[in-house]
Amino acid sequence: MKVTCVGGGPAGLYFSILMKLRDPSHEITVHERDPAGSTYGWGVTYWAGLLDVLRRHDPVSAHAVAERSVRWSDGVAHVRDRSTVHHGDQGFGIGRHALLDVLARRAESLGVRIVHECPVDADRAASTGREAFDADLVVACDGANSRLRGRYAAHFGTDVVTGRNKYVWLGTTQVFDAFTFAFVETAHGWIWAYGYRYGEDRSTCVVECSPATWTGLGLDRAGHADGLALLGRLFAEPLGGHPLIGDPRPDGGARWLNFRTVTNRTWYRDNLVLLGDAAHTTHYSIGAGTTLALEDAIALAGALHGGSGVRTALARYERERRAALVPSQSAARYSARWYEDLPRYMGLEPEEMFALLGQRHSPLLPYVPPQLYYRIDRAAGRVEALRTLKRRLGPALARALHGR
């Protein structure tokens, strides 16, 4: 096959690797709009299960990813002037630049052609994939704001739901030993941060708050340096005096955003198929975006080598991934809602609040008073009948609400 991937992120690169491993005669080109080595962003997080999946499909790239990752095994929450720790939450962090470097090197070693500074212009996006790129298959893996998908938004049935809270993605020289949460109460409401290490001397720090808190603190009007300085003062304790760093994009600064949940009614059009964030997004608070993108790549490569035609393979890929995504999409919706309803939980003791933070994916939690839910959860840990009821009731409610 002749394959064109539009977008040089993890999904497109890993898909290219898997296709080449299955059949070296595939002619694969990855088009990336940014210059080589100019990746923006900080670190991404993933969990141990992803490494097991990667090892099954390409041990070489899996080994390289593991080698350049760091790990943690605890979670810590700072609430006002108190802290609480939960042991055993093992996770991994890797710099986005490092991850892309690993996958790009592996792809090129297998014969994949990567073309940088090659954005999709309006003329190319105006045609179907075959006409625009002279390819048997065009993979749109150009992110949540996919231009290829946008050209055919009516066909794909693209729906975008914008979240209420404001957030900003930052870096810091503070090296967090555990996955760190910090909740600070201000005169204008709560503001909080998630921090995790992704290198020997760097961590990611995502800050989030309600719109009222954002404007009340003046973050909507603050310049780049003043905004970072204010956040640095608010989170001085968990940062340990280390500075916050804004994204070094050409347009500069710390960009406050509202998370956009993207879904599509269908994932393919003729020989054009959506992959990763172009097909779906899940709220960053569950730390699953990179994992789901790589799992998309695995499913698409597998479907294409199932012995059927391209259209049949794309239908199979869409069907399988839609079903597999339901638990993650449900968890992401409830996780985002937990943070949007944060004041509901902040009257609890820190260890109780942290316990419910770990339960934020539950479809039951929004409908049960927090203190009562905490007590039921603790009791369920000791009584088998309650554990069984909880395991059955939660998924049943999630399916009903997801269908609605």
VOKOLMAR-104140 format. One record per residue (C-alpha): residue in one letter; x, y, z. Coordinates in Angstrom, 1 decimal. Layout:
% residues N
{atom "a", {X, Y, Z}} ...
% end
This chain:
% residues 404
{atom "m", {0.0, 0.0, 0.0}} {atom "k", {0.9, 3.6, -0.5}} {atom "v", {0.1, 5.4, 2.8}} {atom "t", {0.2, 9.1, 3.7}} {atom "c", {0.0, 10.2, 7.4}} {atom "v", {-0.9, 13.8, 8.0}} {atom "g", {0.6, 14.7, 11.4}} {atom "g", {3.8, 13.5, 13.0}} {atom "g", {2.6, 12.8, 16.5}} {atom "p", {2.7, 9.5, 18.4}} {atom "a", {-0.3, 8.0, 16.6}} {atom "g", {0.9, 8.5, 13.1}} {atom "l", {4.5, 7.5, 13.8}} {atom "y", {3.5, 4.3, 15.6}} {atom "f", {1.0, 3.4, 13.0}} {atom "s", {3.8, 3.8, 10.4}} {atom "i", {6.1, 1.5, 12.4}} {atom "l", {3.5, -1.2, 12.7}} {atom "m", {2.6, -1.1, 9.0}} {atom "k", {6.3, -1.4, 8.0}} {atom "l", {6.8, -4.3, 10.5}} {atom "r", {3.9, -6.2, 8.9}} {atom "d", {5.0, -5.5, 5.3}} {atom "p", {8.2, -3.6, 4.5}} {atom "s", {7.0, -3.0, 0.9}} {atom "h", {4.4, -0.5, 2.1}} {atom "e", {5.4, 3.0, 1.0}} {atom "i", {4.7, 5.3, 3.9}} {atom "t", {5.2, 9.1, 4.2}} {atom "v", {4.5, 11.2, 7.3}} {atom "h", {3.8, 14.9, 6.8}} {atom "e", {4.5, 17.1, 9.8}} {atom "r", {3.9, 20.9, 9.7}} {atom "d", {6.6, 21.8, 12.3}} {atom "p", {10.3, 21.8, 11.8}} {atom "a", {12.3, 18.8, 12.9}} {atom "g", {13.0, 18.8, 16.6}} {atom "s", {10.7, 21.7, 17.3}} {atom "t", {8.1, 19.8, 19.3}} {atom "y", {6.2, 21.9, 21.8}} {atom "g", {4.8, 20.8, 25.1}} {atom "w", {6.1, 19.1, 28.2}} {atom "g", {5.8, 15.5, 29.3}} {atom "v", {3.1, 12.9, 28.8}} {atom "t", {2.0, 10.3, 31.3}} {atom "y", {1.0, 6.7, 30.9}} {atom "w", {0.6, 3.6, 33.0}} {atom "a", {2.4, 0.2, 33.1}} {atom "g", {-0.1, -1.6, 31.0}} {atom "l", {0.9, 0.5, 27.9}} {atom "l", {4.4, -0.8, 28.0}} {atom "d", {3.1, -4.4, 28.0}} {atom "v", {1.1, -3.6, 24.9}} {atom "l", {4.0, -1.9, 23.1}} {atom "r", {6.3, -4.8, 23.9}} {atom "r", {3.8, -7.2, 22.2}} {atom "h", {3.7, -5.2, 19.0}} {atom "d", {7.3, -3.8, 18.7}} {atom "p", {9.8, -4.7, 21.4}} {atom "v", {12.4, -2.3, 19.9}} {atom "s", {10.4, 0.9, 20.3}} {atom "a", {9.0, -0.3, 23.6}} {atom "h", {12.5, -0.8, 25.1}} {atom "a", {13.5, 2.7, 23.9}} {atom "v", {10.4, 4.3, 25.4}} {atom "a", {11.0, 2.6, 28.7}} {atom "e", {14.6, 3.6, 28.7}} {atom "r", {13.7, 7.3, 28.4}} {atom "s", {10.8, 7.3, 30.8}} {atom "v", {10.8, 8.0, 34.5}} {atom "r", {8.4, 6.4, 37.0}} {atom "w", {6.7, 7.2, 40.3}} {atom "s", {4.8, 5.0, 42.7}} {atom "d", {2.9, 7.4, 45.0}} {atom "g", {0.3, 10.1, 44.8}} {atom "v", {0.3, 13.1, 47.1}} {atom "a", {-2.3, 15.8, 47.6}} {atom "h", {-1.6, 19.2, 49.2}} {atom "v", {-4.9, 20.8, 50.5}} {atom "r", {-4.5, 24.2, 52.0}} {atom "d", {-1.7, 23.7, 54.6}} {atom "r", {-2.1, 19.9, 54.9}} {atom "s", {-0.9, 16.9, 52.9}} {atom "t", {-1.9, 13.3, 52.4}} {atom "v", {-0.2, 10.5, 50.6}} {atom "h", {-1.6, 7.4, 48.7}} {atom "h", {0.9, 4.6, 48.0}} {atom "g", {1.0, 2.3, 45.1}} {atom "d", {-0.1, 4.5, 42.1}} {atom "q", {2.7, 3.6, 39.8}} {atom "g", {2.9, 5.6, 36.6}} {atom "f", {5.4, 6.8, 34.0}} {atom "g", {6.3, 10.1, 32.5}} {atom "i", {8.3, 10.8, 29.3}} {atom "g", {9.0, 14.1, 27.6}} {atom "r", {6.9, 14.6, 24.4}} {atom "h", {10.1, 15.4, 22.5}} {atom "a", {11.7, 12.2, 23.7}} {atom "l", {8.7, 10.1, 22.8}} {atom "l", {8.5, 11.5, 19.3}} {atom "d", {12.3, 11.2, 18.9}} {atom "v", {12.1, 7.4, 19.8}} {atom "l", {9.2, 6.8, 17.4}} {atom "a", {10.6, 8.9, 14.5}} {atom "r", {14.0, 7.1, 14.7}} {atom "r", {12.3, 3.7, 14.7}} {atom "a", {10.0, 4.6, 11.8}} {atom "e", {12.9, 6.0, 9.7}} {atom "s", {15.0, 2.9, 10.4}} {atom "l", {12.2, 0.8, 8.9}} {atom "g", {12.0, 3.0, 5.8}} {atom "v", {9.2, 5.4, 6.7}} {atom "r", {9.7, 8.9, 5.0}} {atom "i", {9.1, 11.8, 7.4}} {atom "v", {8.7, 15.2, 5.8}} {atom "h", {8.8, 18.2, 8.1}} {atom "e", {7.5, 21.8, 7.5}} {atom "c", {4.7, 20.3, 5.4}} {atom "p", {1.4, 21.7, 6.6}} {atom "v", {-1.9, 20.7, 4.9}} {atom "d", {-3.0, 23.6, 2.8}} {atom "a", {-6.5, 24.4, 1.8}} {atom "d", {-6.1, 23.1, -1.7}} {atom "r", {-4.9, 19.7, -0.6}} {atom "a", {-7.6, 19.4, 2.0}} {atom "a", {-10.2, 20.2, -0.6}} {atom "s", {-9.9, 16.9, -2.3}} {atom "t", {-10.4, 13.3, -1.2}} {atom "g", {-7.2, 11.7, 0.1}} {atom "r", {-6.5, 9.7, -3.0}} {atom "e", {-6.7, 12.8, -5.3}} {atom "a", {-4.8, 15.1, -2.9}} {atom "f", {-1.9, 12.7, -2.0}} {atom "d", {-1.9, 10.0, -4.6}} {atom "a", {-2.2, 7.4, -1.9}} {atom "d", {-4.2, 4.2, -1.2}} {atom "l", {-4.8, 5.4, 2.3}} {atom "v", {-4.6, 8.8, 4.0}} {atom "v", {-4.5, 8.9, 7.8}} {atom "a", {-5.6, 12.2, 9.4}} {atom "c", {-3.6, 12.2, 12.7}} {atom "d", {-3.3, 15.9, 12.9}} {atom "g", {-4.8, 16.4, 16.3}} {atom "a", {-8.0, 17.7, 17.8}} {atom "n", {-8.1, 20.6, 15.4}} {atom "s", {-7.6, 18.4, 12.4}} {atom "r", {-7.8, 20.4, 9.1}} {atom "l", {-8.5, 17.3, 7.1}} {atom "r", {-11.4, 16.3, 9.3}} {atom "g", {-12.6, 19.9, 9.4}} {atom "r", {-12.9, 20.0, 5.6}} {atom "y", {-15.4, 17.2, 5.8}} {atom "a", {-16.9, 18.0, 9.2}} {atom "a", {-20.5, 17.4, 8.0}} {atom "h", {-19.6, 13.9, 6.7}} {atom "f", {-17.7, 12.9, 9.9}} {atom "g", {-20.4, 14.4, 12.1}} {atom "t", {-17.9, 16.2, 14.2}} {atom "d", {-19.2, 17.4, 17.6}} {atom "v", {-17.1, 19.5, 20.0}} {atom "v", {-18.2, 20.1, 23.6}} {atom "t", {-16.2, 22.8, 25.4}} {atom "g", {-15.5, 22.3, 29.1}} {atom "r", {-16.3, 25.0, 31.7}} {atom "n", {-13.0, 25.2, 33.5}} {atom "k", {-9.9, 27.1, 32.4}} {atom "y", {-6.5, 25.3, 32.3}} {atom "v", {-2.9, 26.0, 31.3}} {atom "w", {-0.2, 23.5, 30.5}} {atom "l", {3.2, 24.5, 32.0}} {atom "g", {6.6, 23.1, 32.9}} {atom "t", {8.8, 23.4, 36.0}} {atom "t", {12.3, 22.6, 37.1}} {atom "q", {10.8, 21.1, 40.3}} {atom "v", {11.2, 17.4, 40.1}} {atom "f", {8.1, 15.8, 41.7}} {atom "d", {8.8, 12.4, 43.4}} {atom "a", {5.2, 11.5, 43.3}} {atom "f", {2.2, 12.4, 41.1}} {atom "t", {1.3, 15.6, 42.9}} {atom "f", {-2.0, 17.4, 43.3}} {atom "a", {-2.2, 20.8, 45.0}} {atom "f", {-5.4, 22.6, 45.9}} {atom "v", {-5.3, 26.2, 47.0}} {atom "e", {-8.2, 28.2, 48.2}} {atom "t", {-8.2, 31.9, 47.3}} {atom "a", {-10.6, 34.8, 47.9}} {atom "h", {-12.0, 34.0, 44.4}} {atom "g", {-12.4, 30.3, 44.7}} {atom "w", {-10.3, 27.2, 44.4}} {atom "i", {-7.3, 26.8, 42.0}} {atom "w", {-5.4, 23.5, 41.7}} {atom "a", {-2.5, 21.9, 39.9}} {atom "y", {-1.4, 18.4, 38.8}} {atom "g", {2.3, 17.8, 38.6}} {atom "y", {4.4, 14.8, 37.4}} {atom "r", {8.0, 14.2, 36.5}} {atom "y", {8.9, 13.4, 33.0}} {atom "g", {12.7, 13.7, 33.1}} {atom "e", {15.6, 14.0, 35.4}} {atom "d", {15.3, 17.7, 35.8}} {atom "r", {11.8, 18.6, 34.5}} {atom "s", {8.1, 18.1, 35.4}} {atom "t", {4.8, 19.0, 33.9}} {atom "c", {2.4, 21.2, 35.8}} {atom "v", {-1.2, 21.7, 34.7}} {atom "v", {-3.1, 24.4, 36.5}} {atom "e", {-6.9, 24.5, 36.4}} {atom "c", {-9.7, 26.7, 37.9}} {atom "s", {-13.2, 27.8, 37.3}} {atom "p", {-13.8, 30.9, 35.1}} {atom "a", {-14.8, 32.9, 38.1}} {atom "t", {-11.6, 32.2, 39.8}} {atom "w", {-9.6, 32.9, 36.7}} {atom "t", {-11.1, 36.3, 36.2}} {atom "g", {-11.1, 37.1, 40.0}} {atom "l", {-7.4, 36.4, 40.2}} {atom "g", {-6.8, 38.6, 37.2}} {atom "l", {-5.3, 35.7, 35.2}} {atom "d", {-7.4, 36.7, 32.2}} {atom "r", {-5.6, 40.1, 32.1}} {atom "a", {-2.1, 39.2, 33.4}} {atom "g", {0.8, 39.2, 31.0}} {atom "h", {2.9, 36.1, 30.5}} {atom "a", {5.5, 36.9, 33.2}} {atom "d", {3.0, 38.3, 35.7}} {atom "g", {0.7, 35.3, 35.3}} {atom "l", {3.5, 32.8, 35.9}} {atom "a", {4.7, 34.8, 38.9}} {atom "l", {1.2, 34.7, 40.4}} {atom "l", {0.8, 31.0, 39.9}} {atom "g", {4.3, 30.5, 41.4}} {atom "r", {3.3, 32.3, 44.5}} {atom "l", {0.0, 30.3, 44.8}} {atom "f", {1.8, 27.0, 44.5}} {atom "a", {5.0, 27.9, 46.2}} {atom "e", {4.9, 25.0, 48.7}} {atom "p", {4.6, 22.1, 46.2}} {atom "l", {7.0, 23.9, 43.7}} {atom "g", {9.6, 24.2, 46.4}} {atom "g", {10.7, 27.6, 45.1}} {atom "h", {11.2, 26.4, 41.5}} {atom "p", {9.8, 28.5, 38.7}} {atom "l", {7.0, 27.7, 36.3}} {atom "i", {7.8, 27.8, 32.6}} {atom "g", {5.5, 28.7, 29.8}} {atom "d", {5.3, 26.9, 26.5}} {atom "p", {8.0, 28.2, 24.2}} {atom "r", {5.9, 28.4, 21.0}} {atom "p", {6.5, 31.3, 18.6}} {atom "d", {3.3, 32.9, 19.7}} {atom "g", {4.6, 32.6, 23.2}} {atom "g", {3.3, 32.6, 26.7}} {atom "a", {1.1, 30.5, 28.9}} {atom "r", {-2.1, 29.9, 27.0}} {atom "w", {-5.2, 29.4, 29.0}} {atom "l", {-7.7, 27.1, 27.3}} {atom "n", {-11.0, 25.3, 27.8}} {atom "f", {-10.8, 21.6, 27.1}} {atom "r", {-12.6, 20.5, 24.0}} {atom "t", {-14.1, 17.0, 23.9}} {atom "v", {-14.2, 15.9, 20.2}} {atom "t", {-16.3, 13.0, 18.9}} {atom "n", {-17.3, 12.0, 15.4}} {atom "r", {-20.3, 10.1, 14.0}} {atom "t", {-18.0, 8.2, 11.6}} {atom "w", {-14.2, 7.9, 11.4}} {atom "y", {-13.6, 7.5, 7.7}} {atom "r", {-14.5, 8.9, 4.3}} {atom "d", {-13.5, 6.9, 1.2}} {atom "n", {-9.8, 6.2, 1.9}} {atom "l", {-9.4, 9.0, 4.5}} {atom "v", {-9.4, 7.8, 8.1}} {atom "l", {-9.2, 9.6, 11.5}} {atom "l", {-6.6, 8.5, 14.1}} {atom "g", {-6.0, 9.6, 17.7}} {atom "d", {-7.2, 13.1, 18.8}} {atom "a", {-8.5, 13.7, 15.3}} {atom "a", {-11.1, 11.0, 16.0}} {atom "h", {-11.7, 11.5, 19.7}} {atom "t", {-10.3, 13.4, 22.7}} {atom "t", {-10.6, 12.5, 26.4}} {atom "h", {-10.1, 14.9, 29.3}} {atom "y", {-6.4, 15.3, 30.3}} {atom "s", {-7.2, 14.5, 33.9}} {atom "i", {-7.3, 10.8, 33.3}} {atom "g", {-3.9, 10.8, 31.6}} {atom "a", {-5.0, 8.5, 28.7}} {atom "g", {-4.6, 10.6, 25.6}} {atom "t", {-1.2, 9.2, 24.4}} {atom "t", {-2.2, 5.6, 25.3}} {atom "l", {-5.5, 5.8, 23.4}} {atom "a", {-3.7, 7.2, 20.3}} {atom "l", {-1.2, 4.4, 20.3}} {atom "e", {-4.0, 1.8, 20.8}} {atom "d", {-5.8, 3.4, 17.8}} {atom "a", {-2.6, 2.9, 15.7}} {atom "i", {-2.5, -0.8, 16.7}} {atom "a", {-6.1, -1.4, 15.9}} {atom "l", {-5.9, 0.4, 12.5}} {atom "a", {-2.7, -1.5, 11.4}} {atom "g", {-4.3, -4.8, 12.5}} {atom "a", {-7.5, -4.2, 10.6}} {atom "l", {-5.7, -3.3, 7.4}} {atom "h", {-3.8, -6.6, 7.6}} {atom "g", {-6.9, -8.7, 8.2}} {atom "g", {-7.2, -9.8, 4.6}} {atom "s", {-10.1, -7.6, 3.5}} {atom "g", {-10.3, -4.4, 1.4}} {atom "v", {-9.5, -0.9, 2.7}} {atom "r", {-13.2, 0.2, 3.3}} {atom "t", {-14.0, -3.0, 5.2}} {atom "a", {-10.8, -2.6, 7.3}} {atom "l", {-11.7, 1.0, 8.1}} {atom "a", {-15.2, 0.0, 9.2}} {atom "r", {-13.7, -2.8, 11.4}} {atom "y", {-11.2, -0.3, 12.9}} {atom "e", {-14.0, 2.2, 13.8}} {atom "r", {-16.3, -0.5, 15.2}} {atom "e", {-13.6, -2.0, 17.4}} {atom "r", {-12.2, 1.3, 18.7}} {atom "r", {-15.6, 2.8, 19.4}} {atom "a", {-16.4, -0.1, 21.7}} {atom "a", {-13.0, -0.1, 23.4}} {atom "l", {-13.2, 3.7, 24.1}} {atom "v", {-16.5, 3.6, 26.0}} {atom "p", {-14.9, 3.1, 29.5}} {atom "s", {-12.2, 5.7, 28.9}} {atom "q", {-14.7, 8.3, 27.6}} {atom "s", {-17.0, 7.7, 30.5}} {atom "a", {-14.1, 8.0, 33.0}} {atom "a", {-13.0, 11.2, 31.3}} {atom "r", {-16.5, 12.8, 31.4}} {atom "y", {-16.9, 12.0, 35.1}} {atom "s", {-13.3, 13.1, 35.9}} {atom "a", {-13.8, 16.5, 34.3}} {atom "r", {-17.1, 16.9, 36.1}} {atom "w", {-15.5, 16.1, 39.4}} {atom "y", {-13.1, 19.0, 39.0}} {atom "e", {-15.9, 21.3, 37.8}} {atom "d", {-17.8, 20.4, 41.0}} {atom "l", {-14.6, 20.6, 43.1}} {atom "p", {-16.1, 22.8, 46.0}} {atom "r", {-18.6, 19.9, 46.6}} {atom "y", {-15.7, 17.8, 47.9}} {atom "m", {-13.4, 20.3, 49.6}} {atom "g", {-15.3, 20.3, 53.0}} {atom "l", {-14.0, 16.7, 53.5}} {atom "e", {-10.8, 15.8, 55.4}} {atom "p", {-7.8, 15.8, 53.0}} {atom "e", {-7.5, 12.0, 53.1}} {atom "e", {-11.3, 11.6, 52.4}} {atom "m", {-11.1, 14.1, 49.6}} {atom "f", {-8.1, 12.3, 48.1}} {atom "a", {-9.9, 9.0, 48.4}} {atom "l", {-12.8, 10.5, 46.3}} {atom "l", {-10.4, 12.0, 43.9}} {atom "g", {-9.3, 8.4, 43.2}} {atom "q", {-13.0, 7.5, 42.7}} {atom "r", {-13.8, 10.5, 40.4}} {atom "h", {-14.4, 8.2, 37.4}} {atom "s", {-17.4, 6.7, 39.1}} {atom "p", {-20.9, 7.4, 37.6}} {atom "l", {-22.3, 7.0, 41.1}} {atom "l", {-20.3, 9.7, 42.8}} {atom "p", {-22.2, 12.8, 41.4}} {atom "y", {-25.5, 11.4, 42.8}} {atom "v", {-24.4, 10.5, 46.3}} {atom "p", {-23.4, 12.9, 49.0}} {atom "p", {-19.6, 12.9, 49.2}} {atom "q", {-19.4, 11.9, 52.9}} {atom "l", {-21.9, 9.1, 52.4}} {atom "y", {-20.1, 7.9, 49.3}} {atom "y", {-16.8, 7.8, 51.2}} {atom "r", {-18.3, 5.7, 54.0}} {atom "i", {-19.9, 3.3, 51.5}} {atom "d", {-16.6, 3.0, 49.6}} {atom "r", {-14.8, 2.2, 52.8}} {atom "a", {-17.4, -0.4, 53.8}} {atom "a", {-17.3, -1.9, 50.3}} {atom "g", {-13.6, -2.5, 50.8}} {atom "r", {-14.5, -4.8, 53.8}} {atom "v", {-17.7, -6.5, 52.7}} {atom "e", {-17.8, -8.7, 49.6}} {atom "a", {-21.5, -8.2, 48.9}} {atom "l", {-21.1, -4.4, 48.8}} {atom "r", {-18.1, -4.7, 46.5}} {atom "t", {-20.1, -6.9, 44.2}} {atom "l", {-23.0, -4.4, 44.2}} {atom "k", {-20.7, -1.5, 43.5}} {atom "r", {-19.0, -3.3, 40.6}} {atom "r", {-22.3, -4.1, 39.0}} {atom "l", {-24.2, -0.8, 39.6}} {atom "g", {-21.5, 1.5, 38.5}} {atom "p", {-21.0, 0.1, 34.9}} {atom "a", {-24.8, -0.4, 34.5}} {atom "l", {-25.3, 3.3, 35.3}} {atom "a", {-22.4, 4.3, 33.0}} {atom "r", {-23.8, 2.4, 30.1}} {atom "a", {-27.3, 3.9, 30.6}} {atom "l", {-25.9, 7.4, 30.8}} {atom "h", {-23.5, 6.9, 27.9}} {atom "g", {-26.4, 5.6, 25.7}} {atom "r", {-28.5, 8.6, 26.6}} 
% end
